[in-house]
Amino acid sequence: MNRLNNKTVLITGATSGIGKSCARYFASEGANLVLFARREHLLDEVKNELKKLTEGDIYTSPCDITNYKNVQQVVSALPEQLKKVDILVNNAGLAKGLEPIADGLPENWDVTIDTNVKGLLYVTKEIVKGMTERNSGHVINIGSTAGHDVYPNGGVYCATKYAVKAITQTLRIELVATSIRVTTIDPGLVETNFSNVRFNGDSERAKNVYKGITPLTPDDVADAVLYAATRPPHVSINEVILTPVNQANSNFVHKVKAD
Ligand code: NAP
């Protein structure tokens, strides 16, 4: 289907996992894509793959969302025909470490808070300005079940996802008199590179997170994002929580033990 022909979609963190799946889903709907992430070689790979799916424009730019000046530069350097962003998917995010607060590393906290909270705010500020001027647009944040209930040793990551929920709800109030929609899509366990990043490349530990359960795939989340983005203009999908069937919330996960 080509439900998003001529629409421009900006996705942060499009080199991996959920962001990359969202890029594929939006490409297959004919949207023009603006893709940000830090790893330029992976952005090139994604662009080459997506070119086969769509005739829409695909524009990639390295961007570190934790650096406000960098965000301002890359947004102001967008090609003229892609400056009017219709849909912003604030997806880039991470967790670093899984320790009690007393044992946590402040450098891990800084990168987690800078990315998930400040980075999301920086991109939102730069893009929502134009949406407000045009009285049109849709902001879709990728939150988490970690923004609904906390889990042991996840204090800082959970705090950032509670913040995403607070920012989403505030933005929706601020924009209530406009035609701009604000959505949060909040997944539970999704198998991506997320746990590898969290455990600093310890792939065995990362794999264990998803052992004994069928986790969500990045496509499951992209499907929910696309659903929210393709409702009629008078409908706002405010919040979607999706988990694997055997996950009730952040803490209650039923895992089948291997014999
Ligand atoms: P992922 O596979 O590790 O992807 C994370 C993406 O974020 C990468 O493309 C990465 O690209 C980008 N990124 C990280 N820091 C960035 C920065 N400073 N500037 C720009 N881009 C940055 O993880 P994922 O699971 O798809 O995570 C996507 C979102 O889903 C995150 O917000 C995460 O909190 C949320 N989420 C994940 C799960 C899960 O179980 N996986 C559950 C709930 C919510 P570069 O490294 O190239 O910059």
Boltz pocket constraint, residues with backbone or C-beta under 6 A from the ligand:
constraints:
  - pocket:
      binder: B
      contacts: [[A, 12], [A, 13], [A, 14], [A, 15], [A, 16], [A, 17], [A, 18], [A, 19], [A, 36], [A, 37], [A, 38], [A, 39], [A, 40], [A, 42], [A, 63], [A, 64], [A, 65], [A, 66], [A, 90], [A, 91], [A, 92], [A, 93], [A, 94], [A, 95], [A, 115], [A, 119], [A, 142], [A, 143], [A, 144], [A, 145], [A, 186], [A, 187], [A, 188], [A, 189], [A, 190], [A, 191], [A, 192], [A, 193], [A, 194], [A, 195], [A, 197], [A, 218]]
      max_distance: 6.0
